[in-house]
């Protein structure tokens, strides 16, 4: 059943999205092993710069070679294998509403809200700096639409708020306006701990209990090539200390932060991802870790990042093979580089989304709302993306082939040259026989023109505005709300006084 009662927008129900089809193996087994061996050479012969002294000490205690003068850390193959032996193949994120739990791993497919842009755009108010009001509206939209399963890290940066405490405002909005799991900001240990603590409060449990039942996640962005900065390393360690999942994601743009060939970029990505796995397991063996991939290419004429390219789609597929080789859940993305919610944004997003699905992705990050190569969160693009995600969800539902669906008697009843519109087989099924689109318009030209001749982007404007009108805030225990607000007030004072 689709949510359509009372005239609300048509959409698919909340579901545990599964990909029942075998992932595409673009690389041969020998090619996967060649990439693996090269990445081990990168780790053992070249090393990774790790800017956190505490993290270096931790890895040194695990047998790594560390150079305190340069921060370089080298890992041997045995250390990598030990770390991989303790990583879970899947895990569950449980937010304050347990019915919105998601599983990451296996054939599960989870879609996340766009994260991190400094700007916002819609066709009513134009492009502007990120702000708290728009942030809250994006959280409301994510809550409204069932195709968005988890919230990203600051869907847009609320730049009018103090940089040192704005994460608290974002976490509070996540928890009051939504009942989804969310991404913690891991720029430093303090922001990560705040995100964990506030989710624990919302769930009515001590923070220590979150180890056995994670409720938040973070993405550790590697400063490719071969650098982990101190803040990210400290955020990773804080999450791992509390047993919360970390996604290790190198930012390997071919031709810029990685070599120009796909094989070399994958080898570098793989080395950087494995390094993060080792660090997380050194903190707490068994910490859930995801293999993150964000490999694409640049425009060699300008150096600008490009997404949704054939190379990006290939990287999404091949990275899935590497993640499966290590039995790690796989994070990927359906990004595009278009500056506006237009045909380019749609076909690039669809291209990368197919790469993510064919690659066996478990978490498609930035799945709804990404625009301008990640510099802008777009309201219209959010709606267009939800349409694409819903269509993919329906595609992944296996077809039914049984006596009733084969419809032999219907074929017998309808005469040669006739039609099936009024046949009983059709009448029994027509209401839910096909996907009901959110954005697509299937009117003929004359009726479409009479209705205003609005294109898909213009229709998307109407849809996000209507969704915000129909949005209903999910209930929360008043005592939990009061405790959350008190926590935020207390932490504002502590951070203002210089406490981490």
ABEGO torsion letter per residue (X at the ends): XBBABGGBBBBBBBBBBBBABBBBBABBAAAAAAAAAAAAAAAAAAEBBBABAAAAAAAAAAGBBBBAAAGBBBBBAAAAAAAAAABBABBBBBBABAAABBBBEEABBBBBBBBGBABBBBAAAEBBBBBAAAAAAAAAAAAABAABABBBBGABBBAABBAAAAAAAAAAAAAAABABBBBBBABEAAAAAAAAAAAAAAAGBBAAAAAABBABBBBBBBBOBGBBBAAAAAAAAAAAAAGBBBBBBBBBBBGBABBABAAAAAAAAAAAAAAAAAAAAAABBGBBBBBBBBBBBBBAAAGBBBBGBAAAAAAAAAAAAAAAAAGBBBBBBBBBABABBBAAAAAAAAAAAAAAAAAGBABBBGABGBBGGGABBBAAAAAAAAAAAAAAAAAABBBBBBAAAAGAAAAAABBBGBBAAABAAAAAAAAAABBBBAABBABBAAAAAAAGGBBAAAAAAAAAAAAAAABBBBBBBAAAAAAAAAAAAAAAAAAAAGBX
